[in-house]
Amino acid sequence: MSIELKDVSYTYSKGTPFERQALNNVSVSIDKGEIVAIIGHTGSGKSTFVQHLNALLKPDKGMIIIDEVDATGKTSDAKAARHRVGMVFQYPEHQLFAETVEEDIAFGPRNKGFSEDEVAVQVKEAMRFVGLDYDTYAKRSPFQLSGGQMRRVAVAGVVALNPDYLVLDEPSAGLDPASRLRVFREILELHKTRKIAIVIVTHSMDEAAEYANRLLVINKGQLLYDGKPEEIFKEHSAELRQVGLDMPQVYNLGEKLKANGLNLKGDIMNTKALVKAICQAKGWKNAK
Amino acid sequence: MIKIENLKHYYKDIDGNEVKALDGVSLSIAEGEFVAVIGANGSGKSTLARHLNGLLVPTEGKVTVNDMDTMDEDRTWDIRQSVGMVFQNPDNQIVAAIVEEDVAFGMENIGVPSAEIRPRVDKALAAVGMSDYAKHAPHLLSGGQKQRVAIAGILGLEPKCIVLDEPTAMLDPQGRQEIVATVKSLNKEKNITIVYITHYMEEALQADRVVVMGAGKIQFMGTPKEVFCRVEELEKLGLEAPIAAKVASELRKCGAKLPKDIITEEELAKALCQ
């Protein structure tokens, strides 16, 4: 079970003066069960890349294979394969439209041909997943919820499609720190219980380091690095800065402390690890 | 420069329930000040920002800009010229096909004589470090560059104050650094008053004063030091402290004796590495 991109190239506005190659010969395979973070500066091709994962954009060159089916085809198999990839776009709350939360979430599964009973089950499940109480929110208008809640409704609408792969383009942009944490906690929970693949585009190096077990770095339409976040951040810090990215904040802080003479051990990619390393270095008892 | 007195902004949602977006906010912003506003989603930050140049007007209370009341419709254009706004998404703020034309657009709109526009465009682009891109097409720029063009468009109007509503939310790390550096230099070198709304605490650290919003009210405010050492209160409001303050707070839980007011990485390094 995987999504495979083989030598994918894509050019916007082909044949016009605005022609621009957004992806250049990208090959990658994403397996069910992975959590993949995608980073790259604005305009690097990240969003174009993820829109190929469900063949929303069709490559000029190369192939998209979802679960061994050529996903760009017109067959019903190809269509079914594309449907197994759920896509949450940037600012998905702008795409809410129905009168009630329940109706909005039900739209996708109903469209996909689920029976009414199935739709009801999926909607309830999806709302539970994103932490919206059914009795409280189902009949309310999505437009009177807070920004964070609206985003969760939008995510629920995709979760209700029961995808095998869930792609999220900057799911935490514009959210406050507590809502960001909540969104990620829910995504991880979904990954754990349904064993689906998660692909997250993010501008936050800290999120990439904290949540992903694989990191793809995209630059100028090409795959620059593909590997474990801690390894890429550790081995390629200078190159990442050169392409407009950065290290996670806690990594930078750890490095600064080391430069000031503190003897910190291990790869420090999250706050917990940093606190632990400092406690060790200073001989303090680590409470947690 | 800006005076907000007991500002309330209520509106009715589609079920007819009254929503109190702002519920009694009082705040004075001095000329040349750099004020950061932080708060959870729905805390009233953006509603507050939109009152500063009359995009919204108070349900109750009063907002004045250089003694001009935002309720006074005759002064609306003077107020908007004094207080410029920059929003989250740079793509929504760019109108022209060439950078310098985009910067000139606002000036043409308010009737700046054409002989004056040229030098003002050049000055504005220089101030945001985008002079080399004057003839470029905006849609081929990076997010940080586009946002700087949007700021240049505001600068051309020669405002006394710029309000930025989450200007870095859609930008990559480098773009964010560009915007923060640009805003800081406008504040320090051109003495432009800055009101900067953000969800990134590290950015708020750069301000002279931090205002913490919650439930339509100012919960507390002060210098970054005064605000960001209140780690637990910030977390209760759905916010977080900058990383150094967070780490210091965790270390204290492990029994470390650290000064209470650590908020920057330098301060943490100093405390740990003496």
HADDOCK unambig.tbl for C-alpha pairs under 7 A between the chains (distance, minus, plus):
assign (segid A and resid 41 and name CA) (segid B and resid 172 and name CA) 5.43 0.50 0.50
assign (segid A and resid 42 and name CA) (segid B and resid 142 and name CA) 5.65 0.50 0.50
assign (segid A and resid 42 and name CA) (segid B and resid 143 and name CA) 5.78 0.50 0.50
assign (segid A and resid 42 and name CA) (segid B and resid 171 and name CA) 6.81 0.50 0.50
assign (segid A and resid 42 and name CA) (segid B and resid 172 and name CA) 6.12 0.50 0.50
assign (segid A and resid 43 and name CA) (segid B and resid 142 and name CA) 6.22 0.50 0.50
assign (segid A and resid 144 and name CA) (segid B and resid 13 and name CA) 6.79 0.50 0.50
assign (segid A and resid 146 and name CA) (segid B and resid 41 and name CA) 6.73 0.50 0.50
assign (segid A and resid 146 and name CA) (segid B and resid 42 and name CA) 5.79 0.50 0.50
assign (segid A and resid 147 and name CA) (segid B and resid 41 and name CA) 6.07 0.50 0.50
assign (segid A and resid 147 and name CA) (segid B and resid 42 and name CA) 6.88 0.50 0.50
assign (segid A and resid 148 and name CA) (segid B and resid 41 and name CA) 6.73 0.50 0.50
assign (segid A and resid 173 and name CA) (segid B and resid 169 and name CA) 5.87 0.50 0.50
assign (segid A and resid 173 and name CA) (segid B and resid 170 and name CA) 6.51 0.50 0.50
assign (segid A and resid 174 and name CA) (segid B and resid 169 and name CA) 5.46 0.50 0.50
assign (segid A and resid 175 and name CA) (segid B and resid 41 and name CA) 6.45 0.50 0.50
assign (segid A and resid 176 and name CA) (segid B and resid 40 and name CA) 5.13 0.50 0.50
assign (segid A and resid 176 and name CA) (segid B and resid 41 and name CA) 5.79 0.50 0.50
assign (segid A and resid 176 and name CA) (segid B and resid 199 and name CA) 5.57 0.50 0.50
assign (segid A and resid 176 and name CA) (segid B and resid 238 and name CA) 6.71 0.50 0.50
assign (segid A and resid 176 and name CA) (segid B and resid 239 and name CA) 6.47 0.50 0.50
assign (segid A and resid 177 and name CA) (segid B and resid 199 and name CA) 7.00 0.50 0.50
assign (segid A and resid 177 and name CA) (segid B and resid 238 and name CA) 6.18 0.50 0.50
assign (segid A and resid 177 and name CA) (segid B and resid 239 and name CA) 5.26 0.50 0.50
assign (segid A and resid 177 and name CA) (segid B and resid 240 and name CA) 6.28 0.50 0.50
assign (segid A and resid 178 and name CA) (segid B and resid 238 and name CA) 4.55 0.50 0.50
assign (segid A and resid 178 and name CA) (segid B and resid 239 and name CA) 6.05 0.50 0.50
assign (segid A and resid 203 and name CA) (segid B and resid 172 and name CA) 5.10 0.50 0.50
assign (segid A and resid 203 and name CA) (segid B and resid 173 and name CA) 6.75 0.50 0.50
assign (segid A and resid 244 and name CA) (segid B and resid 173 and name CA) 6.65 0.50 0.50
assign (segid A and resid 244 and name CA) (segid B and resid 174 and name CA) 4.95 0.50 0.50
assign (segid A and resid 245 and name CA) (segid B and resid 172 and name CA) 6.81 0.50 0.50
assign (segid A and resid 245 and name CA) (segid B and resid 173 and name CA) 5.54 0.50 0.50
assign (segid A and resid 245 and name CA) (segid B and resid 174 and name CA) 6.12 0.50 0.50
assign (segid A and resid 246 and name CA) (segid B and resid 173 and name CA) 6.22 0.50 0.50
assign (segid A and resid 253 and name CA) (segid B and resid 265 and name CA) 6.42 0.50 0.50
assign (segid A and resid 257 and name CA) (segid B and resid 269 and name CA) 5.40 0.50 0.50
assign (segid A and resid 260 and name CA) (segid B and resid 269 and name CA) 6.64 0.50 0.50
assign (segid A and resid 260 and name CA) (segid B and resid 273 and name CA) 6.22 0.50 0.50
assign (segid A and resid 261 and name CA) (segid B and resid 273 and name CA) 6.39 0.50 0.50
assign (segid A and resid 262 and name CA) (segid B and resid 273 and name CA) 6.06 0.50 0.50
assign (segid A and resid 271 and name CA) (segid B and resid 247 and name CA) 6.77 0.50 0.50
assign (segid A and resid 275 and name CA) (segid B and resid 247 and name CA) 6.38 0.50 0.50
assign (segid A and resid 275 and name CA) (segid B and resid 250 and name CA) 6.87 0.50 0.50
assign (segid A and resid 275 and name CA) (segid B and resid 251 and name CA) 6.37 0.50 0.50
assign (segid A and resid 284 and name CA) (segid B and resid 254 and name CA) 6.51 0.50 0.50
assign (segid A and resid 284 and name CA) (segid B and resid 255 and name CA) 6.79 0.50 0.50
assign (segid A and resid 284 and name CA) (segid B and resid 256 and name CA) 6.82 0.50 0.50
assign (segid A and resid 285 and name CA) (segid B and resid 254 and name CA) 5.70 0.50 0.50
assign (segid A and resid 286 and name CA) (segid B and resid 254 and name CA) 5.20 0.50 0.50
assign (segid A and resid 287 and name CA) (segid B and resid 253 and name CA) 6.94 0.50 0.50
assign (segid A and resid 287 and name CA) (segid B and resid 254 and name CA) 5.21 0.50 0.50
